[in-house]
Amino acid sequence: MNITKQIILEKQNISEDLVQLIKQQILDGELNPGDRIIETKFAKDLGISQTPVREAIRLLSGEGIVTIVPNKGPLVRAFHMKDVFEVYSLRAVYEGLAIRLAVKNASDEDIRHLQEFYESMEAKLNDNSVPSLLKDSLYIHQSIISLSRHERLIHMYKTISFQIALVNRMLGSTSTKQKEVEQHWELIDALNRRDADYAEGIMRAHIHRSYREFADMKEIDNSSFDDSAWF
């Protein structure tokens, strides 16, 4: 944590940096759902006062990442099936619109760049030094969001990006490199076709499939969540 501590102390807005640090610790598994964040220990480990730590906790609480429990303090919020459903259903809407707009707004060079990135991702299939392609897959999705050229959509997507990353971490144990490569070609192909209706349908189906895989992995009966509106 020494390097992280140095970076944080060099910044002026310490609370926002602490927010990013705590989020990364959650994604890395250093903090897990239900874990208590002890403000005094956190501040002591970083050599800072508790004030910016409290502010960071307040910001995380506002994002729904931390829950303040009486007599216990701040806890990392647990993710339930309802949360997962809400994240995926929002993704279906946001990313369905994003790829529809990207089909119309992205230049041939933009799409060629993304296809070249996909080809580099595919080349990692037989590279044993690369254990996972989840970050590559995330880059493709984020690129499509960016290529929409829709500023408000890009901003709204950023507000749920951590929750998307957290769900991806939960699903990551069953997501093979082969699956990531196979399932993300359809998005590149949809962009190349320049058919907005087709592309939106592919994206919604792509995200719905991931949602169903998550539900099956957890062996959860999600019949109470109506996903028919995704299409």
TORKOL-994228 format. One line per field, with one value per residue (C-alpha): y, x negated, z. Coordinates in steps of 0.05 Angstrom, whole numbers. Layout:
REM residues N
y <- c(Y:...)
x <- c(X:...)
z <- c(Z:...)
***
This chain:
REM residues 231
y <- c(0:46:66:77:118:162:173:191:239:275:290:347:313:256:233:219:181:140:123:95:57:25:6:-27:-65:-91:-112:-145:-184:-148:-124:-168:-159:-153:-132:-74:-14:10:84:91:33:57:126:99:52:111:161:210:239:206:266:247:174:193:235:176:131:182:184:108:105:153:105:46:11:19:12:49:1:28:2:-30:27:23:-45:-65:-74:-145:-156:-195:-223:-162:-118:-162:-159:-84:-76:-122:-93:-23:-47:-75:-7:35:-9:-25:49:59:9:35:104:77:43:112:156:115:124:66:79:75:7:-17:2:-37:-97:-95:-94:-154:-191:-176:-203:-266:-275:-281:-346:-389:-342:-377:-313:-281:-315:-276:-233:-198:-132:-137:-152:-92:-48:-68:-49:17:33:23:69:121:113:130:203:212:253:240:166:162:199:154:92:114:118:43:22:-1:-44:-74:-89:-120:-166:-185:-204:-248:-281:-284:-352:-386:-341:-375:-339:-379:-356:-283:-286:-323:-279:-212:-224:-214:-142:-126:-159:-119:-54:-73:-88:-16:-40:-3:-49:-111:-84:-64:-133:-167:-124:-136:-211:-210:-178:-221:-283:-260:-247:-317:-347:-311:-336:-407:-404:-383:-434:-380:-383:-314:-325:-267:-219:-202:-197:-199:-123:-127:-144)
x <- c(0:-61:-58:17:7:-44:1:60:21:-5:66:108:175:158:230:243:177:198:263:225:177:235:270:206:198:269:255:189:223:186:254:315:390:406:336:332:290:256:244:191:150:157:133:75:52:49:22:79:134:203:238:224:239:307:321:301:348:404:392:391:455:487:467:498:431:426:482:479:505:521:472:430:408:396:401:388:458:477:501:566:601:646:584:555:620:623:551:559:627:598:539:586:619:556:513:569:578:502:489:548:517:447:469:490:436:372:324:297:230:263:292:228:190:239:234:158:164:210:158:105:153:163:87:83:123:61:20:16:-11:57:106:168:197:250:213:209:284:298:256:299:363:334:310:380:408:356:371:444:421:479:450:507:508:433:440:498:460:401:446:458:390:364:426:416:343:365:415:362:316:371:382:308:296:337:319:266:221:252:322:300:271:330:383:352:342:417:411:355:394:457:418:390:459:482:552:577:637:595:539:586:618:550:527:590:585:511:524:585:543:492:548:576:507:499:567:551:482:514:570:621:693:701:770:795:753:787:733:780:777:704:724)
z <- c(0:4:-70:-66:-2:-37:-97:-52:-9:-72:-94:-68:-70:-23:-12:-85:-90:-29:-63:-122:-75:-37:-102:-127:-62:-71:-143:-122:-66:-10:13:5:13:87:107:155:135:199:188:242:215:144:163:204:148:100:149:140:184:189:157:84:100:128:66:21:60:51:-25:-29:11:-39:-96:-59:-51:24:75:142:195:266:319:264:219:144:111:39:11:-10:-81:-87:-148:-152:-157:-212:-250:-245:-269:-328:-349:-347:-388:-440:-448:-445:-489:-537:-550:-552:-607:-647:-645:-656:-720:-746:-714:-714:-773:-812:-778:-709:-725:-757:-693:-651:-698:-693:-617:-621:-664:-611:-559:-601:-606:-530:-530:-530:-486:-419:-387:-397:-349:-368:-424:-382:-385:-461:-464:-420:-466:-525:-488:-463:-533:-561:-507:-527:-601:-589:-583:-534:-475:-426:-442:-431:-364:-341:-359:-317:-256:-259:-287:-219:-207:-277:-259:-193:-227:-279:-221:-193:-261:-278:-248:-302:-361:-403:-453:-509:-489:-485:-555:-586:-554:-571:-645:-654:-630:-679:-735:-716:-722:-789:-816:-804:-788:-726:-712:-720:-676:-620:-620:-618:-560:-519:-532:-514:-447:-433:-444:-393:-343:-354:-346:-280:-255:-276:-243:-177:-186:-173:-194:-225:-253:-210:-252:-318:-371:-430:-435:-455:-526)
***
